[in-house]
Amino acid sequence: MIRRTIFTGTAQRVIRALYRLNRWATANEIARWADNMSWNTAKSILLRFYRKKIVSTKIINGRRHWMIRRF
């Protein structure tokens, strides 16, 4: 049986922002693209996605950047 993932509204906003950006971006920038969401909320969603292996992370110039993984 295939398990379907259902995302919350805020998680969907983060996913849309990641697809729109289509590059490495900070949590603050992703939050702005996700309809001016709080950066703290965006960061917690990104960490949850990282644990589920939905996003990749990379440190650029001492700051953590995120990008959606290609499946």
CHARMM internal coordinates of N, CA and C (Angstrom, degrees):
IC EDIT
DIST 1 N 1 CA 1.4427
DIST 1 CA 1 C 1.5258
ANGL 1 N 1 CA 1 C 108.65
DIST 1 C 2 N 1.3050
ANGL 1 CA 1 C 2 N 116.04
DIHE 1 N 1 CA 1 C 2 N 133.05
DIST 2 N 2 CA 1.4575
ANGL 1 C 2 N 2 CA 121.52
DIHE 1 CA 1 C 2 N 2 CA 179.80
DIST 2 CA 2 C 1.5184
ANGL 2 N 2 CA 2 C 108.54
DIHE 1 C 2 N 2 CA 2 C -86.81
DIST 2 C 3 N 1.2988
ANGL 2 CA 2 C 3 N 115.21
DIHE 2 N 2 CA 2 C 3 N 130.54
DIST 3 N 3 CA 1.4576
ANGL 2 C 3 N 3 CA 120.55
DIHE 2 CA 2 C 3 N 3 CA 178.86
DIST 3 CA 3 C 1.5239
ANGL 3 N 3 CA 3 C 109.33
DIHE 2 C 3 N 3 CA 3 C -88.65
DIST 3 C 4 N 1.3114
ANGL 3 CA 3 C 4 N 116.67
DIHE 3 N 3 CA 3 C 4 N 124.45
DIST 4 N 4 CA 1.4574
ANGL 3 C 4 N 4 CA 121.58
DIHE 3 CA 3 C 4 N 4 CA 178.92
DIST 4 CA 4 C 1.5134
ANGL 4 N 4 CA 4 C 109.45
DIHE 3 C 4 N 4 CA 4 C -91.99
DIST 4 C 5 N 1.3201
ANGL 4 CA 4 C 5 N 115.87
DIHE 4 N 4 CA 4 C 5 N 138.58
DIST 5 N 5 CA 1.4528
ANGL 4 C 5 N 5 CA 121.40
DIHE 4 CA 4 C 5 N 5 CA 178.03
DIST 5 CA 5 C 1.5159
ANGL 5 N 5 CA 5 C 109.16
DIHE 4 C 5 N 5 CA 5 C -98.43
DIST 5 C 6 N 1.2907
ANGL 5 CA 5 C 6 N 115.88
DIHE 5 N 5 CA 5 C 6 N 127.77
DIST 6 N 6 CA 1.4583
ANGL 5 C 6 N 6 CA 121.07
DIHE 5 CA 5 C 6 N 6 CA 176.87
DIST 6 CA 6 C 1.5222
ANGL 6 N 6 CA 6 C 107.04
DIHE 5 C 6 N 6 CA 6 C -110.94
DIST 6 C 7 N 1.3363
ANGL 6 CA 6 C 7 N 116.28
DIHE 6 N 6 CA 6 C 7 N 123.04
DIST 7 N 7 CA 1.4516
ANGL 6 C 7 N 7 CA 121.66
DIHE 6 CA 6 C 7 N 7 CA -177.76
DIST 7 CA 7 C 1.5229
ANGL 7 N 7 CA 7 C 110.35
DIHE 6 C 7 N 7 CA 7 C -97.10
DIST 7 C 8 N 1.3196
ANGL 7 CA 7 C 8 N 115.68
DIHE 7 N 7 CA 7 C 8 N 146.68
DIST 8 N 8 CA 1.4602
ANGL 7 C 8 N 8 CA 120.80
DIHE 7 CA 7 C 8 N 8 CA 175.63
DIST 8 CA 8 C 1.5305
ANGL 8 N 8 CA 8 C 109.55
DIHE 7 C 8 N 8 CA 8 C -72.71
DIST 8 C 9 N 1.3103
ANGL 8 CA 8 C 9 N 116.68
DIHE 8 N 8 CA 8 C 9 N 171.72
DIST 9 N 9 CA 1.4594
ANGL 8 C 9 N 9 CA 121.07
DIHE 8 CA 8 C 9 N 9 CA -179.55
DIST 9 CA 9 C 1.5169
ANGL 9 N 9 CA 9 C 112.55
DIHE 8 C 9 N 9 CA 9 C -61.98
DIST 9 C 10 N 1.3415
ANGL 9 CA 9 C 10 N 117.36
DIHE 9 N 9 CA 9 C 10 N -41.91
DIST 10 N 10 CA 1.4670
ANGL 9 C 10 N 10 CA 119.94
DIHE 9 CA 9 C 10 N 10 CA -179.88
DIST 10 CA 10 C 1.5231
ANGL 10 N 10 CA 10 C 110.45
DIHE 9 C 10 N 10 CA 10 C -69.31
DIST 10 C 11 N 1.3326
ANGL 10 CA 10 C 11 N 117.32
DIHE 10 N 10 CA 10 C 11 N -36.45
DIST 11 N 11 CA 1.4649
ANGL 10 C 11 N 11 CA 120.30
DIHE 10 CA 10 C 11 N 11 CA 177.84
DIST 11 CA 11 C 1.5246
ANGL 11 N 11 CA 11 C 110.17
DIHE 10 C 11 N 11 CA 11 C -65.36
DIST 11 C 12 N 1.3280
ANGL 11 CA 11 C 12 N 117.10
DIHE 11 N 11 CA 11 C 12 N -38.05
DIST 12 N 12 CA 1.4626
ANGL 11 C 12 N 12 CA 120.56
DIHE 11 CA 11 C 12 N 12 CA 177.79
DIST 12 CA 12 C 1.5130
ANGL 12 N 12 CA 12 C 111.30
DIHE 11 C 12 N 12 CA 12 C -65.11
DIST 12 C 13 N 1.3299
ANGL 12 CA 12 C 13 N 117.73
DIHE 12 N 12 CA 12 C 13 N -37.21
DIST 13 N 13 CA 1.4644
ANGL 12 C 13 N 13 CA 121.00
DIHE 12 CA 12 C 13 N 13 CA 177.39
DIST 13 CA 13 C 1.5257
ANGL 13 N 13 CA 13 C 110.97
DIHE 12 C 13 N 13 CA 13 C -63.44
DIST 13 C 14 N 1.3386
ANGL 13 CA 13 C 14 N 117.13
DIHE 13 N 13 CA 13 C 14 N -40.14
DIST 14 N 14 CA 1.4687
ANGL 13 C 14 N 14 CA 121.02
DIHE 13 CA 13 C 14 N 14 CA 178.61
DIST 14 CA 14 C 1.5260
ANGL 14 N 14 CA 14 C 110.12
DIHE 13 C 14 N 14 CA 14 C -66.57
DIST 14 C 15 N 1.3191
ANGL 14 CA 14 C 15 N 117.85
DIHE 14 N 14 CA 14 C 15 N -41.94
DIST 15 N 15 CA 1.4647
ANGL 14 C 15 N 15 CA 121.06
DIHE 14 CA 14 C 15 N 15 CA 179.37
DIST 15 CA 15 C 1.5252
ANGL 15 N 15 CA 15 C 110.52
DIHE 14 C 15 N 15 CA 15 C -62.72
DIST 15 C 16 N 1.3326
ANGL 15 CA 15 C 16 N 116.86
DIHE 15 N 15 CA 15 C 16 N -43.90
DIST 16 N 16 CA 1.4658
ANGL 15 C 16 N 16 CA 119.72
DIHE 15 CA 15 C 16 N 16 CA 178.12
DIST 16 CA 16 C 1.5274
ANGL 16 N 16 CA 16 C 111.19
DIHE 15 C 16 N 16 CA 16 C -61.29
DIST 16 C 17 N 1.3290
ANGL 16 CA 16 C 17 N 116.75
DIHE 16 N 16 CA 16 C 17 N -41.45
DIST 17 N 17 CA 1.4665
ANGL 16 C 17 N 17 CA 120.41
DIHE 16 CA 16 C 17 N 17 CA 179.20
DIST 17 CA 17 C 1.5245
ANGL 17 N 17 CA 17 C 111.08
DIHE 16 C 17 N 17 CA 17 C -63.74
DIST 17 C 18 N 1.3288
ANGL 17 CA 17 C 18 N 116.98
DIHE 17 N 17 CA 17 C 18 N -41.14
DIST 18 N 18 CA 1.4631
ANGL 17 C 18 N 18 CA 120.44
DIHE 17 CA 17 C 18 N 18 CA 179.16
DIST 18 CA 18 C 1.5262
ANGL 18 N 18 CA 18 C 111.33
DIHE 17 C 18 N 18 CA 18 C -63.41
DIST 18 C 19 N 1.3267
ANGL 18 CA 18 C 19 N 117.11
DIHE 18 N 18 CA 18 C 19 N -41.24
DIST 19 N 19 CA 1.4706
ANGL 18 C 19 N 19 CA 120.02
DIHE 18 CA 18 C 19 N 19 CA 177.90
DIST 19 CA 19 C 1.5211
ANGL 19 N 19 CA 19 C 111.87
DIHE 18 C 19 N 19 CA 19 C -68.53
DIST 19 C 20 N 1.3276
ANGL 19 CA 19 C 20 N 117.40
DIHE 19 N 19 CA 19 C 20 N -37.49
DIST 20 N 20 CA 1.4682
ANGL 19 C 20 N 20 CA 119.97
DIHE 19 CA 19 C 20 N 20 CA 178.53
DIST 20 CA 20 C 1.5186
ANGL 20 N 20 CA 20 C 111.12
DIHE 19 C 20 N 20 CA 20 C -65.71
DIST 20 C 21 N 1.3433
ANGL 20 CA 20 C 21 N 116.37
DIHE 20 N 20 CA 20 C 21 N -42.77
DIST 21 N 21 CA 1.4635
ANGL 20 C 21 N 21 CA 119.41
DIHE 20 CA 20 C 21 N 21 CA -178.64
DIST 21 CA 21 C 1.5225
ANGL 21 N 21 CA 21 C 111.10
DIHE 20 C 21 N 21 CA 21 C -68.67
DIST 21 C 22 N 1.3467
ANGL 21 CA 21 C 22 N 116.70
DIHE 21 N 21 CA 21 C 22 N -46.68
DIST 22 N 22 CA 1.4651
ANGL 21 C 22 N 22 CA 122.63
DIHE 21 CA 21 C 22 N 22 CA 177.14
DIST 22 CA 22 C 1.5327
ANGL 22 N 22 CA 22 C 113.00
DIHE 21 C 22 N 22 CA 22 C 54.71
DIST 22 C 23 N 1.3365
ANGL 22 CA 22 C 23 N 115.63
DIHE 22 N 22 CA 22 C 23 N 38.35
DIST 23 N 23 CA 1.4689
ANGL 22 C 23 N 23 CA 122.00
DIHE 22 CA 22 C 23 N 23 CA 177.38
DIST 23 CA 23 C 1.5204
ANGL 23 N 23 CA 23 C 107.74
DIHE 22 C 23 N 23 CA 23 C -161.14
DIST 23 C 24 N 1.3392
ANGL 23 CA 23 C 24 N 116.80
DIHE 23 N 23 CA 23 C 24 N 175.88
DIST 24 N 24 CA 1.4623
ANGL 23 C 24 N 24 CA 120.75
DIHE 23 CA 23 C 24 N 24 CA 175.96
DIST 24 CA 24 C 1.5208
ANGL 24 N 24 CA 24 C 108.66
DIHE 23 C 24 N 24 CA 24 C -68.78
DIST 24 C 25 N 1.3424
ANGL 24 CA 24 C 25 N 116.38
DIHE 24 N 24 CA 24 C 25 N 130.58
DIST 25 N 25 CA 1.4624
ANGL 24 C 25 N 25 CA 120.37
DIHE 24 CA 24 C 25 N 25 CA -178.40
DIST 25 CA 25 C 1.5325
ANGL 25 N 25 CA 25 C 109.34
DIHE 24 C 25 N 25 CA 25 C -144.80
DIST 25 C 26 N 1.3261
ANGL 25 CA 25 C 26 N 115.92
DIHE 25 N 25 CA 25 C 26 N 151.35
DIST 26 N 26 CA 1.4640
ANGL 25 C 26 N 26 CA 120.98
DIHE 25 CA 25 C 26 N 26 CA 177.82
DIST 26 CA 26 C 1.5304
ANGL 26 N 26 CA 26 C 109.68
DIHE 25 C 26 N 26 CA 26 C -78.41
DIST 26 C 27 N 1.3254
ANGL 26 CA 26 C 27 N 115.71
DIHE 26 N 26 CA 26 C 27 N 164.19
DIST 27 N 27 CA 1.4667
ANGL 26 C 27 N 27 CA 120.68
DIHE 26 CA 26 C 27 N 27 CA 179.04
DIST 27 CA 27 C 1.5287
ANGL 27 N 27 CA 27 C 110.45
DIHE 26 C 27 N 27 CA 27 C -62.09
DIST 27 C 28 N 1.3262
ANGL 27 CA 27 C 28 N 117.13
DIHE 27 N 27 CA 27 C 28 N -36.00
DIST 28 N 28 CA 1.4597
ANGL 27 C 28 N 28 CA 121.20
DIHE 27 CA 27 C 28 N 28 CA 179.08
DIST 28 CA 28 C 1.5278
ANGL 28 N 28 CA 28 C 111.00
DIHE 27 C 28 N 28 CA 28 C -64.05
DIST 28 C 29 N 1.3142
ANGL 28 CA 28 C 29 N 116.51
DIHE 28 N 28 CA 28 C 29 N -43.18
DIST 29 N 29 CA 1.4599
ANGL 28 C 29 N 29 CA 120.53
DIHE 28 CA 28 C 29 N 29 CA 179.30
DIST 29 CA 29 C 1.5318
ANGL 29 N 29 CA 29 C 111.25
DIHE 28 C 29 N 29 CA 29 C -68.06
DIST 29 C 30 N 1.3104
ANGL 29 CA 29 C 30 N 117.04
DIHE 29 N 29 CA 29 C 30 N -40.07
DIST 30 N 30 CA 1.4626
ANGL 29 C 30 N 30 CA 121.29
DIHE 29 CA 29 C 30 N 30 CA 177.64
DIST 30 CA 30 C 1.5221
ANGL 30 N 30 CA 30 C 109.73
DIHE 29 C 30 N 30 CA 30 C -63.11
DIST 30 C 31 N 1.3317
ANGL 30 CA 30 C 31 N 116.82
DIHE 30 N 30 CA 30 C 31 N -40.01
DIST 31 N 31 CA 1.4662
ANGL 30 C 31 N 31 CA 120.70
DIHE 30 CA 30 C 31 N 31 CA 179.52
DIST 31 CA 31 C 1.5289
ANGL 31 N 31 CA 31 C 110.63
DIHE 30 C 31 N 31 CA 31 C -63.40
DIST 31 C 32 N 1.3211
ANGL 31 CA 31 C 32 N 117.98
DIHE 31 N 31 CA 31 C 32 N -39.49
DIST 32 N 32 CA 1.4605
ANGL 31 C 32 N 32 CA 120.56
DIHE 31 CA 31 C 32 N 32 CA 178.13
DIST 32 CA 32 C 1.5226
ANGL 32 N 32 CA 32 C 111.55
DIHE 31 C 32 N 32 CA 32 C -64.33
DIST 32 C 33 N 1.3490
ANGL 32 CA 32 C 33 N 116.94
DIHE 32 N 32 CA 32 C 33 N -40.45
DIST 33 N 33 CA 1.4549
ANGL 32 C 33 N 33 CA 121.50
DIHE 32 CA 32 C 33 N 33 CA 179.50
DIST 33 CA 33 C 1.5227
ANGL 33 N 33 CA 33 C 111.63
DIHE 32 C 33 N 33 CA 33 C -73.09
DIST 33 C 34 N 1.3323
ANGL 33 CA 33 C 34 N 117.16
DIHE 33 N 33 CA 33 C 34 N -20.03
DIST 34 N 34 CA 1.4691
ANGL 33 C 34 N 34 CA 121.45
DIHE 33 CA 33 C 34 N 34 CA 179.49
DIST 34 CA 34 C 1.5220
ANGL 34 N 34 CA 34 C 109.76
DIHE 33 C 34 N 34 CA 34 C -91.85
DIST 34 C 35 N 1.2976
ANGL 34 CA 34 C 35 N 116.89
DIHE 34 N 34 CA 34 C 35 N 51.73
DIST 35 N 35 CA 1.4699
ANGL 34 C 35 N 35 CA 123.89
DIHE 34 CA 34 C 35 N 35 CA 177.12
DIST 35 CA 35 C 1.5203
ANGL 35 N 35 CA 35 C 112.92
DIHE 34 C 35 N 35 CA 35 C 57.97
DIST 35 C 36 N 1.3249
ANGL 35 CA 35 C 36 N 116.54
DIHE 35 N 35 CA 35 C 36 N 46.15
DIST 36 N 36 CA 1.4689
ANGL 35 C 36 N 36 CA 123.68
DIHE 35 CA 35 C 36 N 36 CA 177.21
DIST 36 CA 36 C 1.5282
ANGL 36 N 36 CA 36 C 113.41
DIHE 35 C 36 N 36 CA 36 C 54.65
DIST 36 C 37 N 1.3078
ANGL 36 CA 36 C 37 N 115.43
DIHE 36 N 36 CA 36 C 37 N 45.86
DIST 37 N 37 CA 1.4546
ANGL 36 C 37 N 37 CA 122.34
DIHE 36 CA 36 C 37 N 37 CA 175.54
DIST 37 CA 37 C 1.5232
ANGL 37 N 37 CA 37 C 108.52
DIHE 36 C 37 N 37 CA 37 C -74.48
DIST 37 C 38 N 1.3126
ANGL 37 CA 37 C 38 N 117.97
DIHE 37 N 37 CA 37 C 38 N 158.24
DIST 38 N 38 CA 1.4542
ANGL 37 C 38 N 38 CA 122.58
DIHE 37 CA 37 C 38 N 38 CA 175.77
DIST 38 CA 38 C 1.5314
ANGL 38 N 38 CA 38 C 109.25
DIHE 37 C 38 N 38 CA 38 C -64.78
DIST 38 C 39 N 1.3295
ANGL 38 CA 38 C 39 N 117.31
DIHE 38 N 38 CA 38 C 39 N 138.62
DIST 39 N 39 CA 1.4637
ANGL 38 C 39 N 39 CA 120.17
DIHE 38 CA 38 C 39 N 39 CA -179.52
DIST 39 CA 39 C 1.5181
ANGL 39 N 39 CA 39 C 110.42
DIHE 38 C 39 N 39 CA 39 C -64.39
DIST 39 C 40 N 1.3304
ANGL 39 CA 39 C 40 N 117.14
DIHE 39 N 39 CA 39 C 40 N -30.23
DIST 40 N 40 CA 1.4529
ANGL 39 C 40 N 40 CA 121.13
DIHE 39 CA 39 C 40 N 40 CA -179.95
DIST 40 CA 40 C 1.5303
ANGL 40 N 40 CA 40 C 110.86
DIHE 39 C 40 N 40 CA 40 C -67.03
DIST 40 C 41 N 1.3076
ANGL 40 CA 40 C 41 N 116.89
DIHE 40 N 40 CA 40 C 41 N -40.27
DIST 41 N 41 CA 1.4603
ANGL 40 C 41 N 41 CA 121.60
DIHE 40 CA 40 C 41 N 41 CA 176.80
DIST 41 CA 41 C 1.5197
ANGL 41 N 41 CA 41 C 110.13
DIHE 40 C 41 N 41 CA 41 C -65.89
DIST 41 C 42 N 1.3218
ANGL 41 CA 41 C 42 N 116.77
DIHE 41 N 41 CA 41 C 42 N -44.99
DIST 42 N 42 CA 1.4643
ANGL 41 C 42 N 42 CA 120.85
DIHE 41 CA 41 C 42 N 42 CA 179.57
DIST 42 CA 42 C 1.5243
ANGL 42 N 42 CA 42 C 110.56
DIHE 41 C 42 N 42 CA 42 C -61.56
DIST 42 C 43 N 1.3248
ANGL 42 CA 42 C 43 N 117.08
DIHE 42 N 42 CA 42 C 43 N -40.76
DIST 43 N 43 CA 1.4577
ANGL 42 C 43 N 43 CA 120.37
DIHE 42 CA 42 C 43 N 43 CA -179.72
DIST 43 CA 43 C 1.5248
ANGL 43 N 43 CA 43 C 111.30
DIHE 42 C 43 N 43 CA 43 C -64.48
DIST 43 C 44 N 1.3256
ANGL 43 CA 43 C 44 N 117.56
DIHE 43 N 43 CA 43 C 44 N -41.17
DIST 44 N 44 CA 1.4630
ANGL 43 C 44 N 44 CA 119.71
DIHE 43 CA 43 C 44 N 44 CA -179.77
DIST 44 CA 44 C 1.5268
ANGL 44 N 44 CA 44 C 110.95
DIHE 43 C 44 N 44 CA 44 C -66.85
DIST 44 C 45 N 1.3289
ANGL 44 CA 44 C 45 N 117.23
DIHE 44 N 44 CA 44 C 45 N -36.98
DIST 45 N 45 CA 1.4628
ANGL 44 C 45 N 45 CA 120.28
DIHE 44 CA 44 C 45 N 45 CA 176.80
DIST 45 CA 45 C 1.5193
ANGL 45 N 45 CA 45 C 110.58
DIHE 44 C 45 N 45 CA 45 C -67.72
DIST 45 C 46 N 1.3389
ANGL 45 CA 45 C 46 N 116.96
DIHE 45 N 45 CA 45 C 46 N -41.17
DIST 46 N 46 CA 1.4623
ANGL 45 C 46 N 46 CA 120.47
DIHE 45 CA 45 C 46 N 46 CA 178.26
DIST 46 CA 46 C 1.5287
ANGL 46 N 46 CA 46 C 111.62
DIHE 45 C 46 N 46 CA 46 C -62.88
DIST 46 C 47 N 1.3235
ANGL 46 CA 46 C 47 N 117.21
DIHE 46 N 46 CA 46 C 47 N -39.38
DIST 47 N 47 CA 1.4649
ANGL 46 C 47 N 47 CA 120.18
DIHE 46 CA 46 C 47 N 47 CA 177.08
DIST 47 CA 47 C 1.5338
ANGL 47 N 47 CA 47 C 110.97
DIHE 46 C 47 N 47 CA 47 C -64.15
DIST 47 C 48 N 1.3274
ANGL 47 CA 47 C 48 N 116.86
DIHE 47 N 47 CA 47 C 48 N -39.85
DIST 48 N 48 CA 1.4683
ANGL 47 C 48 N 48 CA 120.83
DIHE 47 CA 47 C 48 N 48 CA 177.49
DIST 48 CA 48 C 1.5304
ANGL 48 N 48 CA 48 C 110.01
DIHE 47 C 48 N 48 CA 48 C -64.17
DIST 48 C 49 N 1.3389
ANGL 48 CA 48 C 49 N 117.14
DIHE 48 N 48 CA 48 C 49 N -41.94
DIST 49 N 49 CA 1.4573
ANGL 48 C 49 N 49 CA 121.60
DIHE 48 CA 48 C 49 N 49 CA 177.56
DIST 49 CA 49 C 1.5274
ANGL 49 N 49 CA 49 C 111.17
DIHE 48 C 49 N 49 CA 49 C -65.29
DIST 49 C 50 N 1.3318
ANGL 49 CA 49 C 50 N 116.99
DIHE 49 N 49 CA 49 C 50 N -35.59
DIST 50 N 50 CA 1.4665
ANGL 49 C 50 N 50 CA 120.82
DIHE 49 CA 49 C 50 N 50 CA 179.45
DIST 50 CA 50 C 1.5277
ANGL 50 N 50 CA 50 C 110.32
DIHE 49 C 50 N 50 CA 50 C -64.93
DIST 50 C 51 N 1.3344
ANGL 50 CA 50 C 51 N 116.42
DIHE 50 N 50 CA 50 C 51 N -41.25
DIST 51 N 51 CA 1.4671
ANGL 50 C 51 N 51 CA 119.51
DIHE 50 CA 50 C 51 N 51 CA 177.79
DIST 51 CA 51 C 1.5271
ANGL 51 N 51 CA 51 C 112.07
DIHE 50 C 51 N 51 CA 51 C -64.82
DIST 51 C 52 N 1.3360
ANGL 51 CA 51 C 52 N 116.63
DIHE 51 N 51 CA 51 C 52 N -29.32
DIST 52 N 52 CA 1.4671
ANGL 51 C 52 N 52 CA 121.42
DIHE 51 CA 51 C 52 N 52 CA 178.64
DIST 52 CA 52 C 1.5354
ANGL 52 N 52 CA 52 C 111.89
DIHE 51 C 52 N 52 CA 52 C -90.18
DIST 52 C 53 N 1.3390
ANGL 52 CA 52 C 53 N 116.94
DIHE 52 N 52 CA 52 C 53 N 2.01
DIST 53 N 53 CA 1.4582
ANGL 52 C 53 N 53 CA 124.54
DIHE 52 CA 52 C 53 N 53 CA 179.03
DIST 53 CA 53 C 1.5274
ANGL 53 N 53 CA 53 C 112.87
DIHE 52 C 53 N 53 CA 53 C 63.15
DIST 53 C 54 N 1.3305
ANGL 53 CA 53 C 54 N 115.87
DIHE 53 N 53 CA 53 C 54 N 38.56
DIST 54 N 54 CA 1.4617
ANGL 53 C 54 N 54 CA 121.67
DIHE 53 CA 53 C 54 N 54 CA 176.57
DIST 54 CA 54 C 1.5271
ANGL 54 N 54 CA 54 C 110.38
DIHE 53 C 54 N 54 CA 54 C -93.09
DIST 54 C 55 N 1.3441
ANGL 54 CA 54 C 55 N 116.83
DIHE 54 N 54 CA 54 C 55 N -33.08
DIST 55 N 55 CA 1.4667
ANGL 54 C 55 N 55 CA 121.40
DIHE 54 CA 54 C 55 N 55 CA 179.19
DIST 55 CA 55 C 1.5241
ANGL 55 N 55 CA 55 C 109.76
DIHE 54 C 55 N 55 CA 55 C -120.97
DIST 55 C 56 N 1.3264
ANGL 55 CA 55 C 56 N 114.82
DIHE 55 N 55 CA 55 C 56 N 158.19
DIST 56 N 56 CA 1.4711
ANGL 55 C 56 N 56 CA 122.17
DIHE 55 CA 55 C 56 N 56 CA 173.49
DIST 56 CA 56 C 1.5150
ANGL 56 N 56 CA 56 C 108.13
DIHE 55 C 56 N 56 CA 56 C -109.66
DIST 56 C 57 N 1.3148
ANGL 56 CA 56 C 57 N 115.47
DIHE 56 N 56 CA 56 C 57 N 155.70
DIST 57 N 57 CA 1.4574
ANGL 56 C 57 N 57 CA 120.43
DIHE 56 CA 56 C 57 N 57 CA 178.69
DIST 57 CA 57 C 1.5222
ANGL 57 N 57 CA 57 C 109.71
DIHE 56 C 57 N 57 CA 57 C -127.27
DIST 57 C 58 N 1.3266
ANGL 57 CA 57 C 58 N 114.44
DIHE 57 N 57 CA 57 C 58 N 151.99
DIST 58 N 58 CA 1.4642
ANGL 57 C 58 N 58 CA 120.98
DIHE 57 CA 57 C 58 N 58 CA -178.07
DIST 58 CA 58 C 1.5191
ANGL 58 N 58 CA 58 C 107.41
DIHE 57 C 58 N 58 CA 58 C -154.64
DIST 58 C 59 N 1.3345
ANGL 58 CA 58 C 59 N 116.59
DIHE 58 N 58 CA 58 C 59 N 140.62
DIST 59 N 59 CA 1.4644
ANGL 58 C 59 N 59 CA 120.54
DIHE 58 CA 58 C 59 N 59 CA 177.78
DIST 59 CA 59 C 1.5230
ANGL 59 N 59 CA 59 C 108.30
DIHE 58 C 59 N 59 CA 59 C -95.51
DIST 59 C 60 N 1.3311
ANGL 59 CA 59 C 60 N 115.24
DIHE 59 N 59 CA 59 C 60 N 120.76
DIST 60 N 60 CA 1.4639
ANGL 59 C 60 N 60 CA 121.75
DIHE 59 CA 59 C 60 N 60 CA 178.95
DIST 60 CA 60 C 1.5142
ANGL 60 N 60 CA 60 C 107.20
DIHE 59 C 60 N 60 CA 60 C -124.41
DIST 60 C 61 N 1.3245
ANGL 60 CA 60 C 61 N 116.95
DIHE 60 N 60 CA 60 C 61 N 121.60
DIST 61 N 61 CA 1.4698
ANGL 60 C 61 N 61 CA 122.87
DIHE 60 CA 60 C 61 N 61 CA -179.44
DIST 61 CA 61 C 1.5261
ANGL 61 N 61 CA 61 C 111.96
DIHE 60 C 61 N 61 CA 61 C 54.66
DIST 61 C 62 N 1.3131
ANGL 61 CA 61 C 62 N 117.31
DIHE 61 N 61 CA 61 C 62 N 39.07
DIST 62 N 62 CA 1.4550
ANGL 61 C 62 N 62 CA 121.83
DIHE 61 CA 61 C 62 N 62 CA 176.53
DIST 62 CA 62 C 1.5171
ANGL 62 N 62 CA 62 C 114.89
DIHE 61 C 62 N 62 CA 62 C 79.02
DIST 62 C 63 N 1.3297
ANGL 62 CA 62 C 63 N 118.24
DIHE 62 N 62 CA 62 C 63 N 4.04
DIST 63 N 63 CA 1.4707
ANGL 62 C 63 N 63 CA 121.87
DIHE 62 CA 62 C 63 N 63 CA 179.59
DIST 63 CA 63 C 1.5185
ANGL 63 N 63 CA 63 C 109.31
DIHE 62 C 63 N 63 CA 63 C -119.76
DIST 63 C 64 N 1.3189
ANGL 63 CA 63 C 64 N 116.37
DIHE 63 N 63 CA 63 C 64 N 142.10
DIST 64 N 64 CA 1.4603
ANGL 63 C 64 N 64 CA 121.32
DIHE 63 CA 63 C 64 N 64 CA 179.98
DIST 64 CA 64 C 1.5193
ANGL 64 N 64 CA 64 C 110.20
DIHE 63 C 64 N 64 CA 64 C -80.01
DIST 64 C 65 N 1.3360
ANGL 64 CA 64 C 65 N 115.23
DIHE 64 N 64 CA 64 C 65 N 128.20
DIST 65 N 65 CA 1.4601
ANGL 64 C 65 N 65 CA 122.41
DIHE 64 CA 64 C 65 N 65 CA 178.78
DIST 65 CA 65 C 1.5291
ANGL 65 N 65 CA 65 C 108.23
DIHE 64 C 65 N 65 CA 65 C -116.51
DIST 65 C 66 N 1.3292
ANGL 65 CA 65 C 66 N 115.91
DIHE 65 N 65 CA 65 C 66 N 152.01
DIST 66 N 66 CA 1.4532
ANGL 65 C 66 N 66 CA 123.04
DIHE 65 CA 65 C 66 N 66 CA -176.51
DIST 66 CA 66 C 1.5088
ANGL 66 N 66 CA 66 C 110.21
DIHE 65 C 66 N 66 CA 66 C -125.39
DIST 66 C 67 N 1.3469
ANGL 66 CA 66 C 67 N 115.23
DIHE 66 N 66 CA 66 C 67 N 150.44
DIST 67 N 67 CA 1.4555
ANGL 66 C 67 N 67 CA 121.04
DIHE 66 CA 66 C 67 N 67 CA 175.70
DIST 67 CA 67 C 1.5148
ANGL 67 N 67 CA 67 C 108.41
DIHE 66 C 67 N 67 CA 67 C -151.76
DIST 67 C 68 N 1.3205
ANGL 67 CA 67 C 68 N 116.56
DIHE 67 N 67 CA 67 C 68 N 142.56
DIST 68 N 68 CA 1.4571
ANGL 67 C 68 N 68 CA 120.17
DIHE 67 CA 67 C 68 N 68 CA 179.22
DIST 68 CA 68 C 1.5225
ANGL 68 N 68 CA 68 C 108.65
DIHE 67 C 68 N 68 CA 68 C -71.33
DIST 68 C 69 N 1.3326
ANGL 68 CA 68 C 69 N 115.88
DIHE 68 N 68 CA 68 C 69 N 139.97
DIST 69 N 69 CA 1.4660
ANGL 68 C 69 N 69 CA 120.20
DIHE 68 CA 68 C 69 N 69 CA 179.81
DIST 69 CA 69 C 1.5098
ANGL 69 N 69 CA 69 C 109.80
DIHE 68 C 69 N 69 CA 69 C -80.79
DIST 69 C 70 N 1.2992
ANGL 69 CA 69 C 70 N 115.75
DIHE 69 N 69 CA 69 C 70 N 148.26
DIST 70 N 70 CA 1.4717
ANGL 69 C 70 N 70 CA 121.79
DIHE 69 CA 69 C 70 N 70 CA 176.79
DIST 70 CA 70 C 1.5204
ANGL 70 N 70 CA 70 C 108.05
DIHE 69 C 70 N 70 CA 70 C -90.07
DIST 70 C 71 N 1.3144
ANGL 70 CA 70 C 71 N 115.84
DIHE 70 N 70 CA 70 C 71 N 131.82
DIST 71 N 71 CA 1.4694
ANGL 70 C 71 N 71 CA 119.96
DIHE 70 CA 70 C 71 N 71 CA -176.75
DIST 71 CA 71 C 1.5000
ANGL 71 N 71 CA 71 C 111.13
DIHE 70 C 71 N 71 CA 71 C -97.86
END
COOR INIT
IC SEED 1 N 1 CA 1 C
IC BUILD
